[in-house]
Amino acid sequence: MGVLAGRAARRRAPSMVIPCKRPATQQRARQRGQNVLVILLRPLNTIMPELPEVETVCRGLAPSLENQILLGARVRQPRLRWPVPENLDALTRGQRIHHLTRRGKYLLAQLDHGWLIMHLGMSGSLRLTQAAIEPEKHDHVDLLLPDKQVLRYRDPRRFGALLWCEDPEHHPLIAHLGVEPLTEAFNAASLHALCQHRKTAIKLLLMNASLIVGVGNIYANESLFHAGIDPRQAAGKLSRPRCGRLVEAVRQTLAQAIAAGGSSLRDFVDGHGKPGYFQQSYFVYGRTGEACAICTTPIRHLRQNARSSFYCPHCQRR
């Protein structure tokens, strides 16, 4: 599937947002002449950084952070998804950053005597900036670096994390994670073995982090399109050759997304504050009713486990 094509999602900001549980609230607001968007127990943006976004951050920051000695940490808001360690300043002060890597959607910084585990959540970002720049409201943690620089963790929704551990492979957030899709361990044979005797839809299997890490909703949709596989196809019915095509599609889709700096639908920026632009290359994601770039058949939408799936009924077969 040659030329990349697609359109970025367009959204209009409402003049007022009122979180509520009952339509009556909307009716009363309209009687007051207000333009209202009612949100029923769901945030406006449920898209979170996936593997390409986290890998983009990792690759962008690693050259600037590796071999640097941390001068400590400044915590302004410890209440993230899990509490920031109270003694983070003491834990990090004087420790060298030997390596910055990624496991699934987690960033891992190896220090002299432990590891930092960082997760961006739904709206988090890590930016390398000058310490003299005044932190903003949602800039919750600074890791202090030489030359008056800081690695600043920003997270408006506070769904991310910044944790400390001695061994990440045994940490409960990391230990259960499945195979990395950009490694040699992810191949036709291993995927076919994972699919055996499973009735679950192949898209849901791709997004199961205990089996395969980091292939979130956007990239599962795009990979299945390029492999020509319907997202509803039962995983256990995939032949080994089709698994091989899907492995190649996942690899290529993730590689292209990383090269494009990931997808920026709202919040995501890399370690230097730059957005990604892979969303300009979507073939199916968010393109309901638009013509398939390959065969012109309208793209269809369905829900799978409360997640949106997009596919071409002509190009993708069961």
Backbone hydrogen bonds in HBPLUS format (Angstrom, degrees):
<---DONOR---> <-ACCEPTOR-->    atom                        ^
c    i                          cat <-CA-CA->   ^        H-A-AA   ^      H-
h    n   atom  resd res      DA  || num        DHA   H-A  angle D-A-AA Bond
n    s   type  num  typ     dist DA aas  dist angle  dist       angle   num
A0018-ILE N   A0037-LEU O   3.40 MM  19  6.38 163.3  2.44 151.0 155.8     1
A0020-CYS N   A0039-ILE O   3.42 MM  19  6.10 165.3  2.44 143.2 147.4     2
A0025-THR N   A0022-ARG O   3.12 MM   3  5.84 146.9  2.23 117.9 124.1     3
A0026-GLN N   A0023-PRO O   2.96 MM   3  5.19 118.9  2.35 101.7 116.6     4
A0027-GLN N   A0023-PRO O   3.04 MM   4  6.44 155.9  2.10 152.1 159.2     5
A0028-ARG N   A0024-ALA O   2.91 MM   4  6.16 165.7  1.93 155.8 158.3     6
A0029-ALA N   A0025-THR O   3.04 MM   4  6.21 156.7  2.10 145.0 151.5     7
A0030-ARG N   A0026-GLN O   2.96 MM   4  6.21 155.4  2.03 149.3 155.9     8
A0031-GLN N   A0027-GLN O   3.02 MM   4  6.30 147.0  2.13 146.1 155.2     9
A0032-ARG N   A0029-ALA O   2.98 MM   3  5.10 134.8  2.19  97.0 110.1    10
A0034-GLN N   A0029-ALA O   3.17 MM   5  5.63 167.7  2.19 145.5 143.7    11
A0033-GLY N   A0030-ARG O   2.87 MM   3  4.92 156.8  1.92 103.9 110.5    12
A0053-GLU N   A0050-GLU O   3.06 MM   3  5.50 119.5  2.44 112.2 126.7    13
A0054-VAL N   A0050-GLU O   3.05 MM   4  6.30 165.8  2.07 162.9 167.5    14
A0051-LEU N   A0214-GLY O   3.33 MM 163  4.58 155.5  2.40 137.6 135.2    15
A0055-GLU N   A0051-LEU O   2.82 MM   4  5.93 164.0  1.84 161.2 166.2    16
A0056-THR N   A0052-PRO O   2.89 MM   4  5.94 147.6  1.99 137.8 146.8    17
A0057-VAL N   A0053-GLU O   3.04 MM   4  6.36 156.3  2.10 145.9 151.4    18
A0058-CYS N   A0054-VAL O   2.91 MM   4  6.15 163.1  1.94 149.4 154.5    19
A0059-ARG N   A0055-GLU O   2.88 MM   4  6.06 172.1  1.89 154.6 155.9    20
A0060-GLY N   A0056-THR O   2.95 MM   4  6.01 149.7  2.05 142.5 151.4    21
A0061-LEU N   A0057-VAL O   2.94 MM   4  6.06 152.0  2.02 152.5 158.6    22
A0062-ALA N   A0058-CYS O   2.94 MM   4  5.84 157.3  1.99 154.1 159.8    23
A0064-SER N   A0061-LEU O   2.96 MM   3  5.47 129.5  2.22 115.6 129.0    24
A0065-LEU N   A0061-LEU O   2.99 MM   4  6.07 140.2  2.15 153.7 164.8    25
A0065-LEU N   A0062-ALA O   3.20 MM   3  5.16 130.1  2.46  97.6 110.7    26
A0066-GLU N   A0062-ALA O   2.94 MM   4  5.58 172.0  1.95 154.0 156.4    27
A0068-GLN N   A0065-LEU O   3.00 MM   3  5.47 156.7  2.06 137.8 138.3    28
A0067-ASN N   A0097-ILE O   2.57 MM  30  5.23 169.0  1.58 173.9 169.7    29
A0097-ILE N   A0068-GLN O   2.81 MM  29  5.58 163.7  1.84 165.4 169.8    30
A0070-LEU N   A0095-GLN O   2.85 MM  25  5.51 163.6  1.88 157.2 151.7    31
A0094-GLY N   A0070-LEU O   2.73 MM  24  5.45 150.3  1.81 152.9 155.7    32
A0071-LEU N   A0144-LEU O   2.84 MM  73  5.10 171.4  1.85 137.1 140.0    33
A0144-LEU N   A0072-GLY O   2.92 MM  72  5.34 158.0  1.97 139.1 145.0    34
A0074-ARG N   A0142-ASP O   2.82 MM  68  5.08 161.0  1.86 149.3 155.4    35
A0142-ASP N   A0074-ARG O   2.89 MM  68  5.08 157.7  1.94 144.2 151.7    36
A0076-ARG N   A0140-HIS O   2.73 MM  64  5.02 165.0  1.75 161.9 163.7    37
A0077-GLN N   A0140-HIS O   3.30 MM  63  4.88 150.1  2.40 128.4 128.2    38
A0080-LEU N   A0078-PRO O   3.05 MM   2  5.96 125.9  2.35 109.5  94.1    39
A0084-VAL N   A0078-PRO O   2.87 MM   6  4.76 159.5  1.91 136.6 143.6    40
A0081-ARG N   A0160-GLY O   3.02 MM  79  5.57 152.1  2.10 161.0 169.5    41
A0088-LEU N   A0085-PRO O   3.17 MM   3  5.22 147.3  2.29 118.7 114.3    42
A0091-LEU N   A0087-ASN O   2.88 MM   4  6.10 158.3  1.93 157.4 164.7    43
A0092-THR N   A0088-LEU O   3.05 MM   4  6.11 149.7  2.15 148.7 154.0    44
A0093-ARG N   A0089-ASP O   3.05 MM   4  5.94 144.1  2.18 145.0 153.9    45
A0095-GLN N   A0092-THR O   3.11 MM   3  5.57 165.1  2.13 138.6 137.4    46
A0098-HIS N   A0110-GLN O   2.74 MM  12  5.51 150.0  1.82 161.6 171.2    47
A0110-GLN N   A0099-HIS O   2.79 MM  11  5.14 163.1  1.82 157.7 162.0    48
A0101-THR N   A0108-LEU O   2.85 MM   7  5.21 167.2  1.87 154.8 159.0    49
A0108-LEU N   A0101-THR O   2.84 MM   7  5.21 172.5  1.84 142.5 144.4    50
A0103-ARG N   A0106-TYR O   2.89 MM   3  5.25 161.0  1.93 151.4 157.7    51
A0106-TYR N   A0103-ARG O   2.96 MM   3  5.25 161.8  1.99 128.9 133.2    52
A0107-LEU N   A0118-MET O   2.82 MM  11  4.98 171.3  1.83 157.9 158.3    53
A0118-MET N   A0107-LEU O   2.84 MM  11  4.98 164.8  1.86 152.7 155.4    54
A0109-ALA N   A0116-LEU O   2.97 MM   7  5.04 161.5  2.00 143.9 149.9    55
A0116-LEU N   A0109-ALA O   2.95 MM   7  5.04 156.9  2.00 140.3 147.5    56
A0111-LEU N   A0114-GLY O   2.80 MM   3  5.33 162.6  1.83 164.7 167.0    57
A0115-TRP N   A0165-CYS O   2.76 MM  50  5.35 157.2  1.81 168.3 171.0    58
A0165-CYS N   A0115-TRP O   2.99 MM  50  5.35 153.2  2.06 149.3 154.3    59
A0117-ILE N   A0163-LEU O   2.87 MM  46  5.02 162.9  1.90 133.0 138.6    60
A0163-LEU N   A0117-ILE O   2.81 MM  46  5.02 165.9  1.83 151.3 155.6    61
A0119-HIS N   A0161-ALA O   2.91 MM  42  4.94 162.5  1.95 140.6 141.0    62
A0161-ALA N   A0119-HIS O   2.95 MM  42  4.94 156.7  2.00 131.5 134.3    63
A0124-GLY N   A0120-LEU O   2.71 MM   4  4.25 138.2  1.88 162.6 158.0    64
A0125-SER N   A0154-ARG O   2.80 MM  29  5.27 140.2  1.96 150.8 157.4    65
A0154-ARG N   A0125-SER O   2.93 MM  29  5.27 167.8  1.95 155.6 159.8    66
A0127-ARG N   A0152-ARG O   3.00 MM  25  5.21 156.2  2.06 137.5 144.9    67
A0152-ARG N   A0127-ARG O   2.79 MM  25  5.21 165.1  1.81 157.1 152.8    68
A0128-LEU N   A0271-GLY O   3.00 MM 143  6.11 157.3  2.05 171.1 164.1    69
A0129-THR N   A0150-VAL O   2.95 MM  21  5.55 168.5  1.97 163.8 167.6    70
A0150-VAL N   A0129-THR O   2.82 MM  21  5.55 158.8  1.87 160.1 161.7    71
A0133-ILE N   A0130-GLN O   3.10 MM   3  5.64 157.3  2.15 113.7 120.2    72
A0131-ALA N   A0148-LYS O   2.84 MM  17  5.43 176.2  1.84 139.1 140.3    73
A0139-ASP N   A0136-GLU O   3.14 MM   3  5.40 169.8  2.15 117.4 119.4    74
A0155-ASP N   A0138-HIS O   3.01 MM  17  5.65 156.5  2.07 153.9 155.5    75
A0140-HIS N   A0153-TYR O   2.91 MM  13  5.96 122.9  2.24 152.3 167.7    76
A0141-VAL N   A0153-TYR O   3.44 MM  12  5.13 167.3  2.46 136.2 139.4    77
A0153-TYR N   A0141-VAL O   2.76 MM  12  5.13 175.2  1.76 164.1 165.7    78
A0143-LEU N   A0151-LEU O   2.91 MM   8  5.01 160.4  1.95 136.9 143.3    79
A0151-LEU N   A0143-LEU O   2.88 MM   8  5.01 158.0  1.93 142.2 149.4    80
A0145-LEU N   A0149-GLN O   2.88 MM   4  5.09 159.8  1.92 153.0 147.6    81
A0149-GLN N   A0146-PRO O   3.34 MM   3  6.02 144.5  2.47 115.0 121.0    82
A0158-ARG N   A0155-ASP O   3.23 MM   3  5.11 138.3  2.41  98.3 110.0    83
A0170-HIS N   A0167-ASP O   3.16 MM   3  5.81 157.0  2.21 118.1 124.5    84
A0171-HIS N   A0168-PRO O   3.00 MM   3  4.88 158.4  2.05 102.3 109.3    85
A0174-ILE N   A0171-HIS O   2.90 MM   3  5.38 147.1  2.01 117.9 127.8    86
A0175-ALA N   A0171-HIS O   2.81 MM   4  5.66 169.9  1.82 172.3 173.6    87
A0177-LEU N   A0174-ILE O   3.07 MM   3  5.62 166.5  2.08 123.8 128.1    88
A0178-GLY N   A0209-ALA O   2.80 MM  31  5.81 154.7  1.86 162.0 154.2    89
A0179-VAL N   A0211-LEU O   2.99 MM  32  6.20 145.5  2.11 137.4 127.6    90
A0213-VAL N   A0179-VAL O   3.02 MM  34  6.05 167.5  2.03 151.9 154.0    91
A0183-THR N   A0180-GLU O   3.24 MM   3  5.66 163.1  2.27 119.0 119.9    92
A0186-PHE N   A0183-THR O   3.19 MM   3  5.82 161.8  2.22 113.7 118.9    93
A0191-LEU N   A0187-ASN O   2.95 MM   4  6.09 168.6  1.96 162.4 165.6    94
A0192-HIS N   A0188-ALA O   2.96 MM   4  5.96 159.8  2.00 143.3 149.8    95
A0193-ALA N   A0189-ALA O   2.97 MM   4  6.14 150.7  2.06 142.6 150.6    96
A0194-LEU N   A0190-SER O   3.01 MM   4  6.27 150.7  2.10 142.8 150.5    97
A0195-CYS N   A0191-LEU O   2.98 MM   4  6.22 144.1  2.11 147.9 157.9    98
A0196-GLN N   A0192-HIS O   3.20 MM   4  6.31 131.3  2.45 141.1 152.0    99
A0198-ARG N   A0195-CYS O   3.12 MM   3  5.64 146.4  2.24 146.4 140.3   100
A0236-GLY N   A0198-ARG O   2.75 MM  38  4.63 142.6  1.89 161.5 152.8   101
A0235-ALA N   A0200-THR O   2.86 MM  35  5.95 175.0  1.86 166.1 164.6   102
A0204-LEU N   A0201-ALA O   3.06 MM   3  5.44 119.8  2.44 106.3 120.1   103
A0205-LEU N   A0201-ALA O   3.10 MM   4  6.48 150.4  2.19 149.7 158.8   104
A0202-ILE N   A0233-GLN O   2.76 MM  31  5.71 150.0  1.85 159.4 166.2   105
A0206-LEU N   A0202-ILE O   2.98 MM   4  6.22 158.5  2.03 149.6 154.5   106
A0203-LYS N   A0231-PRO O   3.45 MM  28  5.02 162.4  2.49 138.9 135.9   107
A0207-MET N   A0203-LYS O   3.20 MM   4  6.44 139.6  2.38 139.5 149.6   108
A0208-ASN N   A0205-LEU O   3.11 MM   3  5.13 163.1  2.14 106.2 111.4   109
A0211-LEU N   A0208-ASN O   2.91 MM   3  5.57 160.9  1.95 120.5 126.9   110
A0212-ILE N   A0208-ASN O   2.92 MM   4  6.05 168.1  1.94 161.3 162.3   111
A0216-GLY N   A0214-GLY O   3.06 MM   2  5.70 124.5  2.38 107.2  91.6   112
A0220-ALA N   A0216-GLY O   2.92 MM   4  5.99 145.9  2.04 156.6 167.5   113
A0221-ASN N   A0217-ASN O   3.12 MM   4  6.24 165.2  2.14 150.6 153.7   114
A0222-GLU N   A0218-ILE O   3.16 MM   4  6.47 164.8  2.18 148.1 152.0   115
A0223-SER N   A0219-TYR O   2.94 MM   4  5.85 158.1  1.99 136.4 143.0   116
A0224-LEU N   A0220-ALA O   3.07 MM   4  6.12 164.6  2.09 148.9 152.6   117
A0225-PHE N   A0221-ASN O   3.19 MM   4  6.41 150.5  2.28 143.9 151.9   118
A0226-HIS N   A0222-GLU O   3.10 MM   4  6.42 165.2  2.12 152.4 155.2   119
A0227-ALA N   A0223-SER O   2.95 MM   4  6.18 138.5  2.13 144.0 156.1   120
A0228-GLY N   A0224-LEU O   3.00 MM   4  6.02 113.2  2.46 133.5 148.2   121
A0229-ILE N   A0224-LEU O   2.99 MM   5  5.21 165.3  2.01 153.5 154.8   122
A0228-GLY N   A0225-PHE O   3.00 MM   3  5.07 149.9  2.09 102.2 111.8   123
A0317-ARG N   A0228-GLY O   3.20 MM  89  6.27 160.9  2.23 127.4 121.8   124
A0230-ASP N   A0317-ARG O   3.13 MM  87  4.96 164.0  2.15 115.0 114.5   125
A0233-GLN N   A0230-ASP O   3.05 MM   3  5.48 165.4  2.07 117.7 122.4   126
A0237-LYS N   A0234-ALA O   3.05 MM   3  5.63 160.3  2.09 118.4 124.5   127
A0238-LEU N   A0235-ALA O   3.14 MM   3  5.65 170.2  2.15 119.3 121.8   128
A0243-CYS N   A0239-SER O   2.97 MM   4  6.26 151.1  2.05 147.7 156.6   129
A0244-GLY N   A0240-ARG O   2.89 MM   4  6.17 149.3  1.99 149.7 158.3   130
A0245-ARG N   A0241-PRO O   3.02 MM   4  6.40 149.8  2.11 145.1 152.6   131
A0246-LEU N   A0242-ARG O   2.95 MM   4  6.20 152.5  2.03 144.7 152.4   132
A0247-VAL N   A0243-CYS O   2.87 MM   4  6.12 158.2  1.92 150.9 156.5   133
A0248-GLU N   A0244-GLY O   3.10 MM   4  6.33 163.0  2.13 146.6 150.6   134
A0249-ALA N   A0245-ARG O   2.93 MM   4  6.15 151.8  2.01 142.5 150.9   135
A0250-VAL N   A0246-LEU O   2.84 MM   4  6.08 161.1  1.87 156.0 160.2   136
A0251-ARG N   A0247-VAL O   2.99 MM   4  6.20 167.7  2.01 153.0 156.3   137
A0252-GLN N   A0248-GLU O   2.94 MM   4  6.11 167.6  1.96 150.0 153.5   138
A0253-THR N   A0249-ALA O   2.87 MM   4  5.92 163.4  1.90 149.6 154.9   139
A0254-LEU N   A0250-VAL O   2.97 MM   4  6.07 169.9  1.98 154.1 156.9   140
A0255-ALA N   A0251-ARG O   2.90 MM   4  6.02 158.8  1.95 147.9 154.7   141
A0256-GLN N   A0252-GLN O   2.90 MM   4  6.03 159.9  1.94 149.6 154.5   142
A0257-ALA N   A0253-THR O   2.96 MM   4  6.14 153.1  2.03 144.5 152.4   143
A0258-ILE N   A0254-LEU O   2.89 MM   4  6.11 157.4  1.94 150.4 156.1   144
A0259-ALA N   A0255-ALA O   2.98 MM   4  6.19 159.1  2.03 145.3 151.2   145
A0260-ALA N   A0256-GLN O   2.99 MM   4  6.20 136.6  2.18 137.7 149.1   146
A0260-ALA N   A0257-ALA O   3.15 MM   3  5.01 125.4  2.46  90.2 104.4   147
A0262-GLY N   A0257-ALA O   2.68 MM   5  4.90 161.2  1.71 157.0 150.1   148
A0261-GLY N   A0258-ILE O   2.97 MM   3  5.00 158.1  2.02 104.3 110.9   149
A0277-TYR N   A0260-ALA O   3.12 MM  17  5.65 158.2  2.17 142.1 148.9   150
A0278-PHE N   A0262-GLY O   2.90 MM  16  5.51 169.2  1.91 150.3 147.1   151
A0270-ASP N   A0274-LYS O   2.70 MM   4  5.28 156.4  1.76 140.6 145.9   152
A0273-GLY N   A0270-ASP O   2.98 MM   3  5.24 164.2  2.01 119.4 119.1   153
A0280-GLN N   A0277-TYR O   3.16 MM   3  5.86 164.6  2.18 117.1 121.6   154
A0281-SER N   A0278-PHE O   2.77 MM   3  5.40 165.5  1.79 125.3 129.7   155
A0287-ARG N   A0284-VAL O   3.04 MM   3  5.34 157.6  2.09 140.7 135.3   156
A0290-GLU N   A0287-ARG O   2.99 MM   3  5.48 161.0  2.02 134.9 140.4   157
A0289-GLY N   A0299-ILE O   2.76 MM  10  5.00 178.0  1.76 141.2 141.9   158
A0299-ILE N   A0290-GLU O   2.81 MM   9  5.60 152.1  1.88 153.9 161.3   159
A0292-CYS N   A0297-THR O   2.81 MM   5  5.21 145.0  1.93 125.9 136.8   160
A0296-THR N   A0292-CYS O   2.90 MM   4  4.30 143.0  2.04 121.7 129.2   161
A0300-ARG N   A0311-TYR O   2.88 MM  11  5.48 170.8  1.88 168.4 165.5   162
A0311-TYR N   A0300-ARG O   3.04 MM  11  5.48 153.4  2.12 141.3 148.5   163
A0302-LEU N   A0309-SER O   2.93 MM   7  5.24 150.6  2.02 145.7 152.0   164
A0309-SER N   A0302-LEU O   2.75 MM   7  5.24 159.9  1.79 164.3 163.0   165
A0304-GLN N   A0307-ARG O   2.82 MM   3  5.20 165.1  1.84 153.3 157.6   166
A0307-ARG N   A0304-GLN O   2.95 MM   3  5.20 154.0  2.02 109.3 117.9   167
A0316-GLN N   A0312-CYS O   2.99 MM   4  5.71 152.5  2.07 152.5 158.4   168
